């Protein structure tokens, strides 16, 4: 089994003298003003959950976008800050973009174009020419920053997610033989019929095929990508090797199911700090005598939060005996609020909560507590610890690490995971209760099944899932990627 120590030893033995550069749009920590002081605050999201422990294990540099004026104040003259704040093990190099660049590159092309294109959530993608031009410009800025950071050192450059598909192309155009490049696509890759509507489909594919190694969450997404390449580009696909040869360059295509640091999450969830958080949360939200359903999501139309609320509504219609006996605590982390579809989703969620709570409330009890407040990671782990049921109802998800974190946090082997069958995680966590979030009737029945499940059955299922997550942990994911990268030869200058 891969461990943090084994990964560190492998890197020390085989990557000595090489620099590891991780690149993503979202930064792992941001600097914010709180109570008159600038503090360093961990950011949400699957990319951060996955990459932070890897960078801690390997050292190196993380390049990403700084977003606040306090982020600017925290960096040195090289735009860097050492992380994590309490025990620095790697460097974060920040790139600062203008509001116009963020509007067009991030909110525009990436999140109104590529994001809905890749998810089967029935939101129409939008591709504006001006957004595409800025997307290209920002990707070039990332590439230039990488080249400056690396210099003449031999480096493995590991780029992440749909915001940065063109970086590899610009790196290859620089003709730097000291670089081996890899890209990991965290979200689903669409089928070829969906992908072909993208006006820049050829440029996106050519950008991705400039990398030496291209990773996806599951084999199905690899197959979708190869189908898109086969349909759109003149290339040679080596099915036996699972590689694409395009314009004299070969790119290996591999599935690397992403995960978490099981041991670290489990230990932190069992800590005295988290125990204190559980007591505070139970008291603050008056949940001591209730069964607790927990949802932890970004507020995004792919996460199935309205479907979750409607399932609770239907559950109470079908099983009214549960009134006043449970509460759904939904933590919603606000994101992309500048995009109209997200504003509409926020309005929809507010209306749903108001309607469902009014319909079913009795005395001071309401079935849904919906908060957008910032919760520390200790607080989130505390939610997992007090949950009788964790609801993951994504309409489409590359993996979903909330499911794996919930499993890791339950050292008591209690609790039930209700997991959408449309997540990558569903392929590994077969002992969860798999749900179709579009099917409100069976979703409601699954909640009833979870509430009535015996402790013996809960423990049996949870132990099996924990064994899977512990074995297929974040270090195994990183180790498999880095082991594959180490097979590449640096080119002679």
N, C-alpha and C positions, 0 to 999 in steps of 0.2 A: 504494500500500500504506500502511495506517495505521501510524504509528510513535508512540512516546511523545511525541516532540517535536511531531508534527502534532496529537496529541490535546491537548497543553498549549496549543498555539497556537490551536486551535479554541475551547477553553474560555476562553482569555484574550480572544479576539476576540468571542465570542458569549455567553459566560456571565459576563462581567465584572460584578461587583456582585451576582451571585447566589451563594448558598451551596449547596454539594452536601452532602447528609447521607446517608450509607449506613447501613443498619440491618440487623443480623443477630443471631441468637442467639449464635453462636460468635464470640469475639473473635479478632483476628489474632495477638496476642501475649499471653502470660500471664507473670506474675512468679512464679518458683519459687525455693526455697532449694536451692543447690547448693554443696557444699564450704564451708558457713558463710556464703555470700554470696547476696543476692537478685539473680537474673539475669533478663533479659527473654528469653523463649524463644518462637520462632515455633510456632504451632499447625498441626496437619495439617488436611486437608480441602479439597474442591474450591472452596467459597465463598472460603476464605482465599487459595488459589492464584490465583483469578481477580481478587478485589477489591483485594488489597494493591497490585499495581502500578498499578491505576487510581487509588486514593487517593493514591499517591505522585505520580502525574502531575497530579492535579487539586487536591490539598489538600483542605480541608474537614474534616468531622467524621465519625467512625465511631462508632455507638452499638451496644453489645452487652453481654452479661452477663459480669461478672467472677466468677471461680469460687473463687479461693484467698484466704486471709488476707493473702498477700503482694500480691495484686492491690489489696486495700484500702489497704495501706501505701504503694503506689506512686503513688496518685492525689493530686491537689491538692484544695483545698476545694470545687472544682466537679466532683469525681469524674472528673477528666481526667488523661491522661498523653500526652505527645508521642511519636510514633512515626515511623519506626523509631528505636530507641534511639541508634544510632550516627550517624544523620543525619536528624533529625526533619523531616518534610514534612507531616504531618497530625496531628489530635488524635483520641484515642480517649476517648469518654465511657462510663464503665462504669455499668451497672445491677447492683445487688446484690440477689439474691433469697434468701428463706429456704429451708431444706432442704425444708419442706413444699411450697413453691411449685415448686421444682425437681422434686420427686417427681411432682407432679400435672400441671404444665404441660409439662415437658420429657420426663421418663421416661414419664409417663402418657399424656396425650392426644396429644402430638406423636409420640412414638416407639413407643407400643404401639397407637395408633390410626391416625394419618395415614400414618406410614411404611409399615407393612405393607399398608395399604389401597392405596397407590400403586404398590407393587412386586409384580410377578407372581413371588413366591418362595414362595407357598403357606404363609405364616404368617398365622394368623387374627388380624385386628385386634380390639382391645378398646376399648370406649368407655364409660368410667365417668362418671356425671353429675358427681361431685365433681371429676374431672379436667377436664371441660369448663368448669366454673365457674371453676377456677383458671386455665385457659388464657385465658378471657375477661379475667380480672383482670390477668394479666401482660401481655397484649396492650394493655390500657388503660394500664398503667404505661409501656410503650414509647411509646405515643402521647403521653402527658403529658410524657415526657422530651423527645421530639422538639419539641413545642410550646414548651417552656421553652428549649430550645437555639436554636431558630430565632427566637423573638421576633417582631418585625415585619419581619425581613428577607425578601426574596423568595428562596425556596429550592426546589430540586429535592430531593425526598425519595425515596430509592431503597431499598425494603424487599426483603429476601431470605428466601425459602424458607418451608417449611410450618409453621414455628413461629409465624409472625406474620401469618396470613391476615386477621386482624380489625383490624389497625392502621389500614389505610386508612379503614375505616368510622368509627372513632373520630376520626380526623383530619377527615373530612368533616363529622361531627356538630359539630365545634368551629367550623365555618363560617369558616375562615381563608382569605381570598382570595389570600394571599401564597404559597400552596403549590401546586406541581404534583407529583403523586405517581405513582410507578411501583412495580411489584412484579415480581420475577423468581422463578419457580418452578423450582428447580434439578433436582428429581427428576422421574420420569415422572408424567404425569397419567393416572389410570386410565381405562379405558373406562367408559361410562355404566352398564353392568350392575354392575360392581364398585363404582362410586362410590355407587350408590343405597342400599347397605346402611348408609352412614354416617348415624347418627341426626340429626346436625347438618348435613346436606348443604346445606339451604337457607341456613343462616346462613353457612357457608363460602363458598358462591357469592356471596351478597350482600356479604360482606366483600371478596372479590376484585373484584367489580364496582364497588366504591367508588373504586378506583384509576383514574387517567386512562389508564395504559398497563400492560398485563399481558403479560409475556414468558414464553415457554417455550423449551426447548432445540431442539425440532424441530417441524415442521409437524404431524406426527401427534399430538403432545400438544395442540397448538392445536385440532385437530379433535375430539379426545376431550373437551376442555373445552367447546367449543361444543355438542357433543351432550348433555353433562350439563346445561348451561344450558337447552337446548331442551326437555329432558325434565322439569326440575324447577321452572323459574321462568316466570312470565308476563313475557315480555320480547320485544324485537324484535331479531333477529339480521340484521345487514347483511352478507350473504355477499360482496358485491362489495368493500366497504370492510374486511371482516374486523373487525367491531366489534359490540358489544352495547349496545343502549339499554335501560336498566333504571331505572325510577323517575326519569325526566327526566335521567339522567346517561349519557353515552356513554363506554365503555371500549374502547380499541383493543387487539386481540389480535394478537401478533406472535411469530414464531420468531426467536430470537437465539442461535444455537449458540455456547456459551461456549468459551473457549480459554485460552491461556497467553501469556506474554511470550517469544516464540521466541528473539529475539536475546539476552535476558538469561540465559535458561536455557542456551543454547548456549555463551555466553561463560563463565558460571560453571562449567559442566561441563568446560570446557577449561582451567580455571585450575590453577595449581600446587597450591593447597590441595586441590582435588579429586583431582589426581594422587596426592598424598601419601595421601589417604584410601583410594584404590584399593589402594595397596601395603599399607597397614595392614590393610584388610579381607581381602585375599587371604591374608596371613600369619596373621591372627588366627583365621580359620576354615579354614585349610589347604585353600585352593581354587586354588592356583597351577597345578596340572597337570590341572585338570578343566574340562570344558565347564560353563557356569553358566547355569542357568535362574533367573530372578529374578521374584518376586512382591512387590508393595508394596501393601498393602491395609489399610483399617480392618477389624477383626474384626467382620464383619457378615454375617448370613445371606443378604444380597443379593449378596455379592461372589463366591460360588462357590468358596470356599477348599477345602471338603471335596471338591468335584468336581475341583478341580485336583490334590489329593493322590491321589484315586482314579485319575485319568488317568495320573499318574506310576507308580502301582502297576501298572496295565494295560500301560503302555509297557514296563516291565521284564519283564513276563510275555511280551510279544510280541517284544521285542527284547533278550534277555538279554545280548547282546554289549556293551551299553552299561554294564553293571555296572562300578563303580569308575572310570568315565570321565566322569561328570558329577555334579552336585549341584543340587538345587532349594533355593535360598536364599529362604525366605519370611519377609518382615518383616510382622508383624501388629501394627497399632497398636490397643491395647485401647480399646474404647468401650462406653458404656451397660451396664456390667457389673452395674448394679443391677437390670436387667431379666432375668427368669428365662430367656427365650429366648436371651439372649446368654451367660448362664452355661452353659446347656446346650451352646451352640455351642463355647465354650471347652473344655468337657469332651470333646466329640466330636472336636475337632481334636487334643487331646492324645492321645486313644486311637488315632486314625487314624495319627498320626506314629509312635507307639510300635509299632503293629502292622506298618506298612509298613517301617519301619526294621529291625525284628526279622526280618521275612520275607526281606528282600533284602540285609542287611548282610554284608559280607565283610571280615574283619580289623577295621581301624579305620574303614573306610568305611561311611557310611550315606547313603541317597539324599536325605533331606530334613533340612535345617537350618531349624528354625522358631524364630524369636526374637521376643519382644515388647518388646525393649529399645528405649529412645528412640534414634533416629538423627537427627542433625542433617540439614539440607537438603543440605549438602555430602556427607554420608555417603550419602544417598539418590541423589544424582547420581552418586556413585562406583559404586553398585550398578548403575545404568543403564549406566555406561561399561564395566563388566567383564562385563556379561551377553551371552552368546551368544544368548539368547532371553529376551524379557520376556513373561510370561503374565498376561493380563487376562481373567479367566473369569467376569465378573459374570453373574448370572442375569437381572438387569434393572438398567439404569443410565441416568440421564438423559443423561449425556455420558461421563464418565470421563476425567479429566485425566492420570492416570498414563500412559495410552497416548500422549498428546501430549507429555508431559514426556520420556518415553523417546526418542521420535523426535527431539525438539529436542536432547537431550543427546548424540546420536551424530553429532558432527561428522566422525567417521571413516567415516560411512555404512555401518557394519558392524552386525550384529545383526539378529534377526528378531522381529517383533511378532506374537504369537498373540493375537487379539482376539475376544472374544465378539461374536457377531452381534446380541446383545440389548443393546448399548450404543449411545448416540447417536453416539459416535465412529466406529462401524463405517460410518456413512453417509459420512464424510469420508475415512477411512483405508482405502480399498478395496484398497490394495496390501499390507495386512497379510495374514496367514493367518487367515481368519475361521473361528471354531469354534462349535460348539454345545456348551456345557458339560454339557448333560444327556446327550450322546452320548459315552460314555466310550471307545468303540472308535475313532471318528474323531478324538477329542481326542488319544488316544495316538498315532495315526498322524500327526497334525499335528506332534507333538513330534519324531517321527522325520524328517518332511519338513523341519522347521526345522534339525535337526542336520546334515542332508545337503545343505542348500542351498549352492550355490557362492557364493563371495565376489562374483562378478560379478552374480549374481541378487540377492543381499542389497543390494548398492549400488544397483542399478537400482530396486528397490522402495523403499528408504529415501530416495533422492533425490526420488522422486515424493511420498512422504508428507511430507517436509520442506518441499517447495514449497507443499503445501496448508496445513500448520500455520503456516508463515511468513506466507503471504498472509492466512489467516483467523486472525489473532492476537488477543490480548486487547484491543488498542487498537482494532481494527476492531469487535469486539463492543461495547466501551464507546462507541465513536464512533457506532455505529448506534443504540444505545439513547439516548444523549444528544442526537443529532441529531433523533430522533423526539420527545423531550421538548421540545426547543426550538421545535417547531411549535405547542406549546400556548400559549395566551395566559393570562397571569395575570389573574384576575378583578378587577374594580373593587370596592373596599371599599364 
